[in-house]
Amino acid sequence: MKTTGNLGLKKPDGTDIVDITDLNGNMDILDTAVKTAQDHAADAVKHITAVERTAWNAKASTSVATTTAAGLMAGADKSKLDSVAQGANNYVHPNHTGDVTSSSDGVTAIAPGVIVNADVNASAGIDASKIGTGVVSNAEFGYLDGVTGNVQAQLDNRPQLNGNNTFTNNQKIISTAGINTAPALSIEGVTFNAALQIKNTTPSTGKRYSLYSYNGGDFAIVNETDAYAVAQVDGASKVWMIPGGVKSPNVPNQTTADITYYVRTDGNDGNTGLGNTAGGAFKTIGRAVNAIPKMANHTVNINVAAGSYAEAVVITGFVTSDLFALTASGNVSVTSIEVNNSHGVFVIKGFTATSTTAVGAFKVSASRRVVFESCVVTTQSAQAGLYVSASDVFVDRCNVSNRGNAVVILAECVAYASNNTGVNNGAAYLSGFASYFGYSGTVPAGNMVAQDGGMLVPGMGVLNPWGDNNTQSRTGAAGGSTAAQNMVSNTMTKLVYNGKYFDYLNEWNPATGTFTPSRTGMYTFDILCSLQGVPDGVVISLHMFKNGAEDQCIGRNTNSGSSVSVTSGHVTTDLTAGQPVSIYLHQSHSSGLSTTGSNLYNWFRVARVS
C-alpha cells in the first residue's frame, strides 16, 4: 500500500481491501496537523512582522565598533568616556602677559633677556642667522672655533717664515706685502699642508700656478699643463718663480714614505690617487707621475688599471734610491712611454704602446737602470719599438713586431735583452756609437746590426764576424729520412726529412719539410737523396723552392749502371727573415720510384754563413 510523501497517509490500491482502521488513522493524522497549524497562526508571539524584520536587520553587530563600522563599545573606550568631566568642551588657551606673552590665536612671544645660557640645552641647534644682525653664516660662525682672544692681535703675532725659507707647523702667510709682483701675483688662498694658489694675472698668459710645500721644505709650482717649475722664498720674504724647473739647492723635493698611486679610466685627477676606486684613483697616468716628488728615497708604485689611456707618458727628472714601478694591471695601452734624465731603478711593466710617429714607442734617454718587462709594440711603423740613447736598460720578455727596428741603442748605451719575441722587423737589435748590447734567449725577427762602434754580444764572449760567439746562437739545422718516400713520375715532389738531428733556432719543420729563417742573411744548403730500383737513363734533379715557387736547380744526375741512384745538391743563397724554403725532387721514369729510407743516403744540412 502506498503512503503520502508528507504526513504518511495510507493510499490503498484498486486491489486492496478497504480497512476502516486505515481510514480512521488517516483522519487522526489530519486532525492533529490541522489543529497545530491553527494554533500557530493564532499565536501572535511566535510571528515577526516585516517592519520588525527590517529593524532587526539594522541592528549593530556584536563586534567592537571601529572608525568605519558600528558595533559594541570597547571597555577601553568606556574608560576614556568616564574620565571626561561633566560639561567638558573644546579647550581655548587663555591669554597671558609677562615674560611670555600669548594670545587666543596661539601666538607666543618671549620677552628679551628672559632666557639665559643655563636655559639652553647643549644639543640645541640655532642658526647663526638668528643671532645678532644675521649677517654671519653658519660656516663663517664656525671659523671662530679655536679663537682665544682678540682676532687681529693673534694674526699680528703670527711668526714670519723662518731662516730656512720653510713653513713650520701651523704657520700661514697672512699678507701679500713684500711679494714680488713682476709679473703681478696675488695670494688667492692659503691653508696649512695644502696648495698656496698663486695666479699670474698678466692677461697675455693667464697661467695658473699652485705652490706646494713638501714636508715643510721644497715649494713646487705647477702650471695648468703640469710642467714643473720651482718657487723660492728669499730672505726678504719674496716669492720668486724660478723658470725651467731649476731647483733651489737648499729646498730638496723628496719623499718621506713609500707611495702607491692608483690610476683608473673611471677615476678623477681631482682625487687623491691613494684608493683603487673610482672615487680614489687618478684618471691619467701623467697626473700620478707628477704627484711624485722628484727625489724618491722610498718605493714608488703607480698601478694602472686595464683600459686605454691616450697619453704620451713622460717620466723625467727623478732621482731614486729605491724602486720606481709603473705597472699595468691587465691590458693597458698608452700612446708612448718615455724616461729621461732620471737615475735609480725604473720598472715599466705590462704596457702596450701604440705610437707610430715617436722615434720609439718606448724611449729612454740620459737615464740609468730602466727595465721594460712584458711590454708590447705591434703597430706598423718605420720607427723603433724601443729607442735608447745614453742610458742603460734591460729589455725582458717584450714583444716588438712590424717595426723598422725592434730595439735600438745609440750613444754609449749598455743594454741587455732576454727572451724577447716579435715578427716582421727590419732589425731585431741595433747597437751603435760605442754601445754594448748583450742578449740571450729568444730574439725578435730581424737582422742583428752592429754599426759605428757598437757591439752585439750574445751571452758572454768576443764577437765573431756573424755577430755572435757560439753556433747555438745562429742557424744550424740537420735531419734525415727514416722511412722510404714515394717519388711520382715526372712530377716535382717535396722531400720530407722526418728525422731532425739538431735545430738551434727551431727553424726546420720536419712534418712539412719547410725551413723558415728567423733572420735575413746568406745560407748554405747541402742535400743528399738516394732512389732505389732506378733504370738506366732516368734523370733525377733537385730543386729549391722559395715562398712556394721554384727558385733554382741545385743538383742533377742521370743514372747509369746502378739500381740505386744518389743525387746531391749544394747551394749558397740569400734569404730574408720568414721566407719559407723547401727542396723538391723530379725524376723522369715512367712509373713511380721511392727513396731508400736510409738516413745515411737521405739527409740535409743548412747553416747561416753571413
Rosetta blueprint (number, residue, H / E / L):
1 M L
2 K E
3 T E
4 T L
5 G L
6 N L
7 L L
8 G L
9 L L
10 K E
11 K E
12 P L
13 D L
14 G L
15 T L
16 D L
17 I L
18 V L
19 D L
20 I H
21 T H
22 D H
23 L H
24 N H
25 G H
26 N H
27 M H
28 D H
29 I H
30 L H
31 D H
32 T H
33 A H
34 V H
35 K H
36 T H
37 A H
38 Q H
39 D H
40 H H
41 A H
42 A H
43 D L
44 A L
45 V L
46 K L
47 H L
48 I L
49 T L
50 A H
51 V H
52 E H
53 R H
54 T H
55 A H
56 W H
57 N H
58 A L
59 K L
60 A L
61 S L
62 T L
63 S L
64 V E
65 A L
66 T L
67 T L
68 T L
69 A L
70 A L
71 G L
72 L E
73 M L
74 A L
75 G H
76 A H
77 D H
78 K H
79 S H
80 K H
81 L H
82 D H
83 S L
84 V L
85 A L
86 Q L
87 G L
88 A L
89 N L
90 N L
91 Y L
92 V L
93 H L
94 P L
95 N L
96 H E
97 T L
98 G L
99 D L
100 V E
101 T E
102 S E
103 S L
104 S L
105 D L
106 G L
107 V L
108 T E
109 A E
110 I E
111 A L
112 P L
113 G L
114 V L
115 I L
116 V L
117 N H
118 A H
119 D H
120 V L
121 N L
122 A L
123 S L
124 A L
125 G L
126 I L
127 D L
128 A H
129 S H
130 K H
131 I L
132 G L
133 T L
134 G L
135 V L
136 V L
137 S L
138 N H
139 A H
140 E H
141 F H
142 G H
143 Y L
144 L L
145 D L
146 G L
147 V L
148 T L
149 G L
150 N L
151 V H
152 Q H
153 A H
154 Q H
155 L H
156 D H
157 N L
158 R L
159 P L
160 Q L
161 L L
162 N L
163 G L
164 N L
165 N L
166 T L
167 F L
168 T L
169 N L
170 N L
171 Q L
172 K L
173 I L
174 I L
175 S L
176 T L
177 A L
178 G L
179 I L
180 N L
181 T L
182 A L
183 P L
184 A L
185 L E
186 S E
187 I E
188 E E
189 G E
190 V L
191 T L
192 F L
193 N L
194 A L
195 A L
196 L E
197 Q E
198 I E
199 K E
200 N E
201 T L
202 T L
203 P L
204 S L
205 T L
206 G L
207 K L
208 R E
209 Y E
210 S E
211 L E
212 Y E
213 S E
214 Y E
215 N L
216 G L
217 G L
218 D E
219 F E
220 A E
221 I E
222 V E
223 N L
224 E L
225 T L
226 D L
227 A L
228 Y E
229 A E
230 V E
231 A E
232 Q E
233 V E
234 D L
235 G L
236 A L
237 S L
238 K L
239 V E
240 W E
241 M E
242 I E
243 P H
244 G H
245 G H
246 V L
247 K L
248 S L
249 P L
250 N L
251 V L
252 P L
253 N L
254 Q E
255 T L
256 T L
257 A L
258 D L
259 I E
260 T E
261 Y E
262 Y E
263 V E
264 R L
265 T L
266 D L
267 G L
268 N L
269 D L
270 G L
271 N L
272 T L
273 G L
274 L L
275 G L
276 N L
277 T L
278 A L
279 G L
280 G L
281 A L
282 F E
283 K L
284 T L
285 I H
286 G H
287 R H
288 A H
289 V H
290 N H
291 A L
292 I L
293 P L
294 K L
295 M E
296 A E
297 N L
298 H L
299 T L
300 V E
301 N E
302 I E
303 N E
304 V E
305 A E
306 A E
307 G E
308 S E
309 Y E
310 A E
311 E E
312 A E
313 V E
314 V E
315 I E
316 T E
317 G L
318 F L
319 V E
320 T E
321 S E
322 D E
323 L E
324 F E
325 A E
326 L E
327 T E
328 A E
329 S E
330 G E
331 N E
332 V E
333 S E
334 V E
335 T E
336 S E
337 I E
338 E E
339 V E
340 N E
341 N L
342 S L
343 H E
344 G E
345 V E
346 F E
347 V E
348 I E
349 K E
350 G E
351 F E
352 T E
353 A E
354 T L
355 S L
356 T L
357 T L
358 A L
359 V L
360 G E
361 A E
362 F E
363 K E
364 V E
365 S E
366 A L
367 S L
368 R E
369 R E
370 V E
371 V E
372 F E
373 E E
374 S L
375 C L
376 V E
377 V E
378 T L
379 T L
380 Q L
381 S E
382 A E
383 Q E
384 A E
385 G E
386 L E
387 Y E
388 V E
389 S E
390 A L
391 S L
392 D E
393 V E
394 F E
395 V E
396 D E
397 R L
398 C L
399 N E
400 V E
401 S L
402 N L
403 R E
404 G E
405 N E
406 A E
407 V E
408 V E
409 I E
410 L E
411 A L
412 E L
413 C L
414 V E
415 A E
416 Y E
417 A E
418 S E
419 N L
420 N L
421 T E
422 G L
423 V L
424 N L
425 N L
426 G L
427 A E
428 A E
429 Y E
430 L E
431 S E
432 G E
433 F L
434 A L
435 S L
436 Y E
437 F E
438 G E
439 Y E
440 S E
441 G L
442 T L
443 V L
444 P L
445 A L
446 G L
447 N E
448 M E
449 V E
450 A E
451 Q E
452 D L
453 G L
454 G L
455 M E
456 L E
457 V E
458 P E
459 G L
460 M L
461 G L
462 V L
463 L L
464 N L
465 P L
466 W L
467 G L
468 D L
469 N L
470 N L
471 T H
472 Q H
473 S H
474 R L
475 T L
476 G E
477 A E
478 A E
479 G E
480 G E
481 S L
482 T L
483 A L
484 A L
485 Q L
486 N E
487 M E
488 V L
489 S E
490 N L
491 T L
492 M L
493 T E
494 K E
495 L L
496 V L
497 Y L
498 N L
499 G E
500 K E
501 Y E
502 F E
503 D E
504 Y L
505 L L
506 N L
507 E L
508 W E
509 N E
510 P L
511 A L
512 T L
513 G L
514 T E
515 F E
516 T L
517 P L
518 S L
519 R L
520 T L
521 G E
522 M E
523 Y E
524 T E
525 F E
526 D E
527 I E
528 L E
529 C E
530 S E
531 L E
532 Q E
533 G L
534 V L
535 P L
536 D L
537 G L
538 V L
539 V E
540 I E
541 S E
542 L E
543 H E
544 M E
545 F E
546 K E
547 N L
548 G L
549 A E
550 E E
551 D E
552 Q E
553 C E
554 I E
555 G E
556 R E
557 N E
558 T E
559 N L
560 S L
561 G L
562 S L
563 S L
564 V E
565 S E
566 V E
567 T E
568 S E
569 G E
570 H E
571 V E
572 T E
573 T E
574 D E
575 L E
576 T L
577 A L
578 G L
579 Q L
580 P L
581 V E
582 S E
583 I E
584 Y E
585 L E
586 H E
587 Q E
588 S L
589 H L
590 S L
591 S L
592 G L
593 L E
594 S E
595 T E
596 T L
597 G L
598 S L
599 N L
600 L L
601 Y L
602 N L
603 W E
604 F E
605 R E
606 V E
607 A E
608 R E
609 V L
610 S L
